[in-house]
Amino acid sequence: DELAVRSLVKPGLTGYHQVYGRSSIPFARRVALDVRYVRERSFGTDLHVVLLTVPAVLTGRGAM
């Protein structure tokens, strides 16, 4: 079950759903992106997400 997979890692400061749409995407898509992160997690993935977070925050893309 996706929610069980999602709970395998502690919440962090950022993630795929924050950089790929934030509040503009439906909950089911957010869960799917979190599950994708759990399955792909690595130092490289974390670095990639952090680098994508900067422009997402600066442009406000997807924020309410």
PDB file with one MODEL, atoms N, CA, C and O in Angstrom:
MODEL        1
ATOM      1  N   ASP A   1       0.851  -1.178   0.000  1.00  0.00           N
ATOM      2  CA  ASP A   1       0.000   0.000   0.000  1.00  0.00           C
ATOM      3  C   ASP A   1       0.894   1.238   0.000  1.00  0.00           C
ATOM      4  O   ASP A   1       1.886   1.284   0.728  1.00  0.00           O
ATOM      5  N   GLU A   2       0.554   2.233  -0.804  1.00  0.00           N
ATOM      6  CA  GLU A   2       1.409   3.409  -0.980  1.00  0.00           C
ATOM      7  C   GLU A   2       1.592   4.210   0.301  1.00  0.00           C
ATOM      8  O   GLU A   2       2.680   4.725   0.556  1.00  0.00           O
ATOM      9  N   LEU A   3       0.545   4.323   1.109  1.00  0.00           N
ATOM     10  CA  LEU A   3       0.683   5.083   2.349  1.00  0.00           C
ATOM     11  C   LEU A   3       1.658   4.404   3.302  1.00  0.00           C
ATOM     12  O   LEU A   3       2.372   5.080   4.042  1.00  0.00           O
ATOM     13  N   ALA A   4       1.694   3.082   3.292  1.00  0.00           N
ATOM     14  CA  ALA A   4       2.649   2.359   4.135  1.00  0.00           C
ATOM     15  C   ALA A   4       4.082   2.603   3.653  1.00  0.00           C
ATOM     16  O   ALA A   4       4.985   2.802   4.465  1.00  0.00           O
ATOM     17  N   VAL A   5       4.287   2.588   2.344  1.00  0.00           N
ATOM     18  CA  VAL A   5       5.614   2.855   1.787  1.00  0.00           C
ATOM     19  C   VAL A   5       6.029   4.280   2.123  1.00  0.00           C
ATOM     20  O   VAL A   5       7.179   4.533   2.483  1.00  0.00           O
ATOM     21  N   ARG A   6       5.098   5.196   2.006  1.00  0.00           N
ATOM     22  CA  ARG A   6       5.359   6.611   2.285  1.00  0.00           C
ATOM     23  C   ARG A   6       5.832   6.817   3.719  1.00  0.00           C
ATOM     24  O   ARG A   6       6.631   7.714   3.988  1.00  0.00           O
ATOM     25  N   SER A   7       5.344   5.991   4.637  1.00  0.00           N
ATOM     26  CA  SER A   7       5.695   6.172   6.041  1.00  0.00           C
ATOM     27  C   SER A   7       7.042   5.542   6.408  1.00  0.00           C
ATOM     28  O   SER A   7       7.429   5.566   7.576  1.00  0.00           O
ATOM     29  N   LEU A   8       7.750   4.987   5.447  1.00  0.00           N
ATOM     30  CA  LEU A   8       9.034   4.351   5.724  1.00  0.00           C
ATOM     31  C   LEU A   8      10.153   5.349   6.004  1.00  0.00           C
ATOM     32  O   LEU A   8      11.181   4.981   6.573  1.00  0.00           O
ATOM     33  N   VAL A   9       9.965   6.597   5.615  1.00  0.00           N
ATOM     34  CA  VAL A   9      11.001   7.603   5.853  1.00  0.00           C
ATOM     35  C   VAL A   9      10.430   8.765   6.641  1.00  0.00           C
ATOM     36  O   VAL A   9       9.234   9.048   6.576  1.00  0.00           O
ATOM     37  N   LYS A  10      11.295   9.435   7.384  1.00  0.00           N
ATOM     38  CA  LYS A  10      10.883  10.611   8.143  1.00  0.00           C
ATOM     39  C   LYS A  10      10.605  11.758   7.170  1.00  0.00           C
ATOM     40  O   LYS A  10      11.287  11.884   6.153  1.00  0.00           O
ATOM     41  N   PRO A  11       9.614  12.591   7.474  1.00  0.00           N
ATOM     42  CA  PRO A  11       9.375  13.762   6.632  1.00  0.00           C
ATOM     43  C   PRO A  11      10.590  14.678   6.646  1.00  0.00           C
ATOM     44  O   PRO A  11      11.291  14.786   7.652  1.00  0.00           O
ATOM     45  N   GLY A  12      10.823  15.324   5.535  1.00  0.00           N
ATOM     46  CA  GLY A  12      11.964  16.228   5.435  1.00  0.00           C
ATOM     47  C   GLY A  12      11.526  17.643   5.096  1.00  0.00           C
ATOM     48  O   GLY A  12      10.342  17.976   5.161  1.00  0.00           O
ATOM     49  N   LEU A  13      12.476  18.452   4.741  1.00  0.00           N
ATOM     50  CA  LEU A  13      12.200  19.847   4.411  1.00  0.00           C
ATOM     51  C   LEU A  13      11.639  20.018   3.015  1.00  0.00           C
ATOM     52  O   LEU A  13      10.913  20.975   2.747  1.00  0.00           O
ATOM     53  N   THR A  14      11.969  19.103   2.129  1.00  0.00           N
ATOM     54  CA  THR A  14      11.520  19.202   0.751  1.00  0.00           C
ATOM     55  C   THR A  14      11.356  17.791   0.197  1.00  0.00           C
ATOM     56  O   THR A  14      11.681  16.809   0.864  1.00  0.00           O
ATOM     57  N   GLY A  15      10.855  17.706  -1.011  1.00  0.00           N
ATOM     58  CA  GLY A  15      10.651  16.418  -1.642  1.00  0.00           C
ATOM     59  C   GLY A  15      10.130  16.618  -3.056  1.00  0.00           C
ATOM     60  O   GLY A  15       9.976  17.746  -3.524  1.00  0.00           O
ATOM     61  N   TYR A  16       9.862  15.505  -3.726  1.00  0.00           N
ATOM     62  CA  TYR A  16       9.388  15.594  -5.110  1.00  0.00           C
ATOM     63  C   TYR A  16       8.112  16.406  -5.242  1.00  0.00           C
ATOM     64  O   TYR A  16       7.993  17.221  -6.157  1.00  0.00           O
ATOM     65  N   HIS A  17       7.154  16.199  -4.341  1.00  0.00           N
ATOM     66  CA  HIS A  17       5.903  16.929  -4.570  1.00  0.00           C
ATOM     67  C   HIS A  17       6.065  18.428  -4.311  1.00  0.00           C
ATOM     68  O   HIS A  17       5.295  19.223  -4.851  1.00  0.00           O
ATOM     69  N   GLN A  18       7.042  18.834  -3.504  1.00  0.00           N
ATOM     70  CA  GLN A  18       7.281  20.257  -3.312  1.00  0.00           C
ATOM     71  C   GLN A  18       7.900  20.901  -4.551  1.00  0.00           C
ATOM     72  O   GLN A  18       7.645  22.072  -4.833  1.00  0.00           O
ATOM     73  N   VAL A  19       8.703  20.155  -5.281  1.00  0.00           N
ATOM     74  CA  VAL A  19       9.358  20.752  -6.445  1.00  0.00           C
ATOM     75  C   VAL A  19       8.608  20.488  -7.751  1.00  0.00           C
ATOM     76  O   VAL A  19       8.876  21.135  -8.763  1.00  0.00           O
ATOM     77  N   TYR A  20       7.672  19.542  -7.731  1.00  0.00           N
ATOM     78  CA  TYR A  20       6.923  19.216  -8.940  1.00  0.00           C
ATOM     79  C   TYR A  20       5.452  19.603  -8.839  1.00  0.00           C
ATOM     80  O   TYR A  20       4.598  18.908  -9.391  1.00  0.00           O
ATOM     81  N   GLY A  21       5.140  20.690  -8.150  1.00  0.00           N
ATOM     82  CA  GLY A  21       3.769  21.158  -8.156  1.00  0.00           C
ATOM     83  C   GLY A  21       3.238  21.694  -6.855  1.00  0.00           C
ATOM     84  O   GLY A  21       2.286  22.474  -6.852  1.00  0.00           O
ATOM     85  N   ARG A  22       3.833  21.295  -5.740  1.00  0.00           N
ATOM     86  CA  ARG A  22       3.418  21.761  -4.418  1.00  0.00           C
ATOM     87  C   ARG A  22       1.915  21.619  -4.225  1.00  0.00           C
ATOM     88  O   ARG A  22       1.363  20.543  -4.455  1.00  0.00           O
ATOM     89  N   SER A  23       1.256  22.677  -3.812  1.00  0.00           N
ATOM     90  CA  SER A  23      -0.171  22.574  -3.482  1.00  0.00           C
ATOM     91  C   SER A  23      -1.077  22.503  -4.703  1.00  0.00           C
ATOM     92  O   SER A  23      -2.285  22.310  -4.563  1.00  0.00           O
ATOM     93  N   SER A  24      -0.513  22.657  -5.902  1.00  0.00           N
ATOM     94  CA  SER A  24      -1.346  22.637  -7.105  1.00  0.00           C
ATOM     95  C   SER A  24      -1.638  21.223  -7.605  1.00  0.00           C
ATOM     96  O   SER A  24      -2.377  21.057  -8.575  1.00  0.00           O
ATOM     97  N   ILE A  25      -1.071  20.204  -6.961  1.00  0.00           N
ATOM     98  CA  ILE A  25      -1.319  18.829  -7.395  1.00  0.00           C
ATOM     99  C   ILE A  25      -2.209  18.110  -6.386  1.00  0.00           C
ATOM    100  O   ILE A  25      -2.147  18.403  -5.192  1.00  0.00           O
ATOM    101  N   PRO A  26      -3.025  17.187  -6.843  1.00  0.00           N
ATOM    102  CA  PRO A  26      -3.926  16.464  -5.926  1.00  0.00           C
ATOM    103  C   PRO A  26      -3.167  15.557  -4.954  1.00  0.00           C
ATOM    104  O   PRO A  26      -2.031  15.155  -5.205  1.00  0.00           O
ATOM    105  N   PHE A  27      -3.827  15.249  -3.843  1.00  0.00           N
ATOM    106  CA  PHE A  27      -3.220  14.445  -2.785  1.00  0.00           C
ATOM    107  C   PHE A  27      -2.696  13.112  -3.307  1.00  0.00           C
ATOM    108  O   PHE A  27      -1.595  12.703  -2.939  1.00  0.00           O
ATOM    109  N   ALA A  28      -3.450  12.435  -4.147  1.00  0.00           N
ATOM    110  CA  ALA A  28      -3.018  11.125  -4.659  1.00  0.00           C
ATOM    111  C   ALA A  28      -1.699  11.251  -5.424  1.00  0.00           C
ATOM    112  O   ALA A  28      -0.843  10.371  -5.332  1.00  0.00           O
ATOM    113  N   ARG A  29      -1.534  12.324  -6.164  1.00  0.00           N
ATOM    114  CA  ARG A  29      -0.276  12.543  -6.903  1.00  0.00           C
ATOM    115  C   ARG A  29       0.866  12.831  -5.933  1.00  0.00           C
ATOM    116  O   ARG A  29       1.989  12.377  -6.148  1.00  0.00           O
ATOM    117  N   ARG A  30       0.585  13.588  -4.858  1.00  0.00           N
ATOM    118  CA  ARG A  30       1.613  13.861  -3.853  1.00  0.00           C
ATOM    119  C   ARG A  30       2.107  12.561  -3.222  1.00  0.00           C
ATOM    120  O   ARG A  30       3.307  12.357  -3.043  1.00  0.00           O
ATOM    121  N   VAL A  31       1.159  11.688  -2.890  1.00  0.00           N
ATOM    122  CA  VAL A  31       1.529  10.398  -2.298  1.00  0.00           C
ATOM    123  C   VAL A  31       2.377   9.604  -3.282  1.00  0.00           C
ATOM    124  O   VAL A  31       3.388   9.014  -2.900  1.00  0.00           O
ATOM    125  N   ALA A  32       1.966   9.588  -4.560  1.00  0.00           N
ATOM    126  CA  ALA A  32       2.726   8.846  -5.571  1.00  0.00           C
ATOM    127  C   ALA A  32       4.145   9.401  -5.695  1.00  0.00           C
ATOM    128  O   ALA A  32       5.094   8.630  -5.841  1.00  0.00           O
ATOM    129  N   LEU A  33       4.303  10.710  -5.639  1.00  0.00           N
ATOM    130  CA  LEU A  33       5.636  11.304  -5.716  1.00  0.00           C
ATOM    131  C   LEU A  33       6.459  10.970  -4.474  1.00  0.00           C
ATOM    132  O   LEU A  33       7.661  10.726  -4.576  1.00  0.00           O
ATOM    133  N   ASP A  34       5.827  10.957  -3.316  1.00  0.00           N
ATOM    134  CA  ASP A  34       6.542  10.576  -2.094  1.00  0.00           C
ATOM    135  C   ASP A  34       7.000   9.121  -2.153  1.00  0.00           C
ATOM    136  O   ASP A  34       8.110   8.799  -1.729  1.00  0.00           O
ATOM    137  N   VAL A  35       6.150   8.249  -2.676  1.00  0.00           N
ATOM    138  CA  VAL A  35       6.516   6.837  -2.814  1.00  0.00           C
ATOM    139  C   VAL A  35       7.677   6.700  -3.801  1.00  0.00           C
ATOM    140  O   VAL A  35       8.599   5.917  -3.575  1.00  0.00           O
ATOM    141  N   ARG A  36       7.630   7.452  -4.878  1.00  0.00           N
ATOM    142  CA  ARG A  36       8.737   7.435  -5.846  1.00  0.00           C
ATOM    143  C   ARG A  36      10.032   7.850  -5.160  1.00  0.00           C
ATOM    144  O   ARG A  36      11.080   7.242  -5.382  1.00  0.00           O
ATOM    145  N   TYR A  37       9.960   8.890  -4.323  1.00  0.00           N
ATOM    146  CA  TYR A  37      11.160   9.326  -3.604  1.00  0.00           C
ATOM    147  C   TYR A  37      11.678   8.205  -2.698  1.00  0.00           C
ATOM    148  O   TYR A  37      12.878   7.933  -2.684  1.00  0.00           O
ATOM    149  N   VAL A  38      10.802   7.560  -1.952  1.00  0.00           N
ATOM    150  CA  VAL A  38      11.214   6.495  -1.036  1.00  0.00           C
ATOM    151  C   VAL A  38      11.933   5.398  -1.806  1.00  0.00           C
ATOM    152  O   VAL A  38      12.940   4.866  -1.338  1.00  0.00           O
ATOM    153  N   ARG A  39      11.428   5.062  -2.965  1.00  0.00           N
ATOM    154  CA  ARG A  39      12.035   3.982  -3.755  1.00  0.00           C
ATOM    155  C   ARG A  39      13.341   4.390  -4.414  1.00  0.00           C
ATOM    156  O   ARG A  39      14.194   3.541  -4.674  1.00  0.00           O
ATOM    157  N   GLU A  40      13.512   5.688  -4.690  1.00  0.00           N
ATOM    158  CA  GLU A  40      14.703   6.161  -5.395  1.00  0.00           C
ATOM    159  C   GLU A  40      15.713   6.859  -4.484  1.00  0.00           C
ATOM    160  O   GLU A  40      16.730   7.357  -4.968  1.00  0.00           O
ATOM    161  N   ARG A  41      15.456   6.904  -3.197  1.00  0.00           N
ATOM    162  CA  ARG A  41      16.272   7.738  -2.317  1.00  0.00           C
ATOM    163  C   ARG A  41      17.746   7.342  -2.332  1.00  0.00           C
ATOM    164  O   ARG A  41      18.119   6.169  -2.303  1.00  0.00           O
ATOM    165  N   SER A  42      18.539   8.376  -2.380  1.00  0.00           N
ATOM    166  CA  SER A  42      19.993   8.249  -2.361  1.00  0.00           C
ATOM    167  C   SER A  42      20.552   9.651  -2.146  1.00  0.00           C
ATOM    168  O   SER A  42      19.807  10.630  -2.170  1.00  0.00           O
ATOM    169  N   PHE A  43      21.834   9.745  -1.940  1.00  0.00           N
ATOM    170  CA  PHE A  43      22.456  11.065  -1.799  1.00  0.00           C
ATOM    171  C   PHE A  43      22.218  11.894  -3.063  1.00  0.00           C
ATOM    172  O   PHE A  43      21.907  13.083  -2.983  1.00  0.00           O
ATOM    173  N   GLY A  44      22.365  11.260  -4.226  1.00  0.00           N
ATOM    174  CA  GLY A  44      22.168  11.963  -5.491  1.00  0.00           C
ATOM    175  C   GLY A  44      20.748  12.477  -5.649  1.00  0.00           C
ATOM    176  O   GLY A  44      20.533  13.596  -6.116  1.00  0.00           O
ATOM    177  N   THR A  45      19.775  11.656  -5.259  1.00  0.00           N
ATOM    178  CA  THR A  45      18.371  12.081  -5.326  1.00  0.00           C
ATOM    179  C   THR A  45      18.149  13.264  -4.400  1.00  0.00           C
ATOM    180  O   THR A  45      17.504  14.240  -4.783  1.00  0.00           O
ATOM    181  N   ASP A  46      18.679  13.187  -3.180  1.00  0.00           N
ATOM    182  CA  ASP A  46      18.520  14.285  -2.229  1.00  0.00           C
ATOM    183  C   ASP A  46      19.140  15.570  -2.764  1.00  0.00           C
ATOM    184  O   ASP A  46      18.542  16.640  -2.656  1.00  0.00           O
ATOM    185  N   LEU A  47      20.314  15.470  -3.330  1.00  0.00           N
ATOM    186  CA  LEU A  47      20.978  16.643  -3.892  1.00  0.00           C
ATOM    187  C   LEU A  47      20.145  17.237  -5.025  1.00  0.00           C
ATOM    188  O   LEU A  47      19.971  18.453  -5.104  1.00  0.00           O
ATOM    189  N   HIS A  48      19.640  16.387  -5.887  1.00  0.00           N
ATOM    190  CA  HIS A  48      18.803  16.828  -7.013  1.00  0.00           C
ATOM    191  C   HIS A  48      17.565  17.567  -6.505  1.00  0.00           C
ATOM    192  O   HIS A  48      17.231  18.638  -7.010  1.00  0.00           O
ATOM    193  N   VAL A  49      16.887  17.000  -5.511  1.00  0.00           N
ATOM    194  CA  VAL A  49      15.677  17.623  -4.971  1.00  0.00           C
ATOM    195  C   VAL A  49      15.996  18.963  -4.319  1.00  0.00           C
ATOM    196  O   VAL A  49      15.257  19.931  -4.499  1.00  0.00           O
ATOM    197  N   VAL A  50      17.087  19.027  -3.565  1.00  0.00           N
ATOM    198  CA  VAL A  50      17.463  20.291  -2.925  1.00  0.00           C
ATOM    199  C   VAL A  50      17.755  21.352  -3.976  1.00  0.00           C
ATOM    200  O   VAL A  50      17.342  22.502  -3.826  1.00  0.00           O
ATOM    201  N   LEU A  51      18.462  20.980  -5.036  1.00  0.00           N
ATOM    202  CA  LEU A  51      18.760  21.947  -6.102  1.00  0.00           C
ATOM    203  C   LEU A  51      17.493  22.421  -6.810  1.00  0.00           C
ATOM    204  O   LEU A  51      17.413  23.579  -7.218  1.00  0.00           O
ATOM    205  N   LEU A  52      16.498  21.535  -6.962  1.00  0.00           N
ATOM    206  CA  LEU A  52      15.242  21.934  -7.581  1.00  0.00           C
ATOM    207  C   LEU A  52      14.379  22.770  -6.643  1.00  0.00           C
ATOM    208  O   LEU A  52      13.513  23.514  -7.105  1.00  0.00           O
ATOM    209  N   THR A  53      14.596  22.663  -5.354  1.00  0.00           N
ATOM    210  CA  THR A  53      13.805  23.398  -4.378  1.00  0.00           C
ATOM    211  C   THR A  53      14.059  24.900  -4.474  1.00  0.00           C
ATOM    212  O   THR A  53      13.129  25.695  -4.342  1.00  0.00           O
ATOM    213  N   VAL A  54      15.288  25.286  -4.698  1.00  0.00           N
ATOM    214  CA  VAL A  54      15.643  26.707  -4.727  1.00  0.00           C
ATOM    215  C   VAL A  54      14.807  27.473  -5.750  1.00  0.00           C
ATOM    216  O   VAL A  54      14.164  28.452  -5.372  1.00  0.00           O
ATOM    217  N   PRO A  55      14.781  27.080  -7.030  1.00  0.00           N
ATOM    218  CA  PRO A  55      13.950  27.836  -7.971  1.00  0.00           C
ATOM    219  C   PRO A  55      12.451  27.713  -7.677  1.00  0.00           C
ATOM    220  O   PRO A  55      11.700  28.656  -7.930  1.00  0.00           O
ATOM    221  N   ALA A  56      12.006  26.580  -7.154  1.00  0.00           N
ATOM    222  CA  ALA A  56      10.587  26.419  -6.830  1.00  0.00           C
ATOM    223  C   ALA A  56      10.168  27.422  -5.765  1.00  0.00           C
ATOM    224  O   ALA A  56       9.089  28.009  -5.855  1.00  0.00           O
ATOM    225  N   VAL A  57      11.006  27.622  -4.764  1.00  0.00           N
ATOM    226  CA  VAL A  57      10.703  28.574  -3.696  1.00  0.00           C
ATOM    227  C   VAL A  57      10.810  30.004  -4.207  1.00  0.00           C
ATOM    228  O   VAL A  57       9.948  30.831  -3.909  1.00  0.00           O
ATOM    229  N   LEU A  58      11.841  30.302  -4.960  1.00  0.00           N
ATOM    230  CA  LEU A  58      12.052  31.672  -5.440  1.00  0.00           C
ATOM    231  C   LEU A  58      10.960  32.124  -6.401  1.00  0.00           C
ATOM    232  O   LEU A  58      10.578  33.295  -6.393  1.00  0.00           O
ATOM    233  N   THR A  59      10.450  31.213  -7.231  1.00  0.00           N
ATOM    234  CA  THR A  59       9.409  31.603  -8.181  1.00  0.00           C
ATOM    235  C   THR A  59       8.005  31.466  -7.594  1.00  0.00           C
ATOM    236  O   THR A  59       7.046  32.018  -8.132  1.00  0.00           O
ATOM    237  N   GLY A  60       7.889  30.725  -6.487  1.00  0.00           N
ATOM    238  CA  GLY A  60       6.569  30.517  -5.889  1.00  0.00           C
ATOM    239  C   GLY A  60       5.694  29.569  -6.699  1.00  0.00           C
ATOM    240  O   GLY A  60       4.488  29.490  -6.463  1.00  0.00           O
ATOM    241  N   ARG A  61       6.270  28.863  -7.632  1.00  0.00           N
ATOM    242  CA  ARG A  61       5.529  27.948  -8.504  1.00  0.00           C
ATOM    243  C   ARG A  61       4.772  26.904  -7.691  1.00  0.00           C
ATOM    244  O   ARG A  61       5.362  26.190  -6.881  1.00  0.00           O
ATOM    245  N   GLY A  62       3.463  26.820  -7.911  1.00  0.00           N
ATOM    246  CA  GLY A  62       2.641  25.824  -7.249  1.00  0.00           C
ATOM    247  C   GLY A  62       2.196  26.191  -5.854  1.00  0.00           C
ATOM    248  O   GLY A  62       1.442  25.444  -5.231  1.00  0.00           O
ATOM    249  N   ALA A  63       2.647  27.331  -5.347  1.00  0.00           N
ATOM    250  CA  ALA A  63       2.254  27.725  -3.986  1.00  0.00           C
ATOM    251  C   ALA A  63       0.861  28.367  -4.009  1.00  0.00           C
ATOM    252  O   ALA A  63       0.450  28.984  -4.992  1.00  0.00           O
ATOM    253  N   MET A  64       0.171  28.201  -2.911  1.00  0.00           N
ATOM    254  CA  MET A  64      -1.172  28.798  -2.814  1.00  0.00           C
ATOM    255  C   MET A  64      -1.090  30.264  -2.537  1.00  0.00           C
ATOM    256  O   MET A  64      -2.120  30.929  -2.424  1.00  0.00           O
TER     257      MET A  64
ENDMDL
END
